[in-house]
Amino acid sequence: MSEAGERTRIEQLLEEANQLKRQALAAQHEAIALQKEALAEQRRLIADTRANLDLARGVNERAADLQQRARRMLAILVPVIVVLIAYVSWLLFFKVRA
């Protein structure tokens, strides 16, 4: 091959290499854009999860408060019911016969 032919071949190879580099850079830019989108989606999901956790915490606190009030009411009502049952039993079995 002549020197001019070799130079042309080298120029072609360098041009192909540059084109491949440009394609690789374009692919990298696309990959980075996809990663940015994925990161934004993850951040949005994290924010949604935090909001759901805050909502669940509020529901759990209200449920715990309701349970505590129910226990207090039960502590008051059970003795009253026992006394009423005892009174009705006394009325039925002892008062009627007298």
RABELGI-V9153 format. One record per helix or strand of 2 or more residues. SS is the DSSP state (H for helix, E for strand). FROM is the first residue (numbers start at 0). TO is the last residue. If there is no record, write none. Layout:
# RABELGI-V9153
((SS	FROM	TO) (SS	FROM	TO))
This chain:
# RABELGI-V9153
((H	2	94))
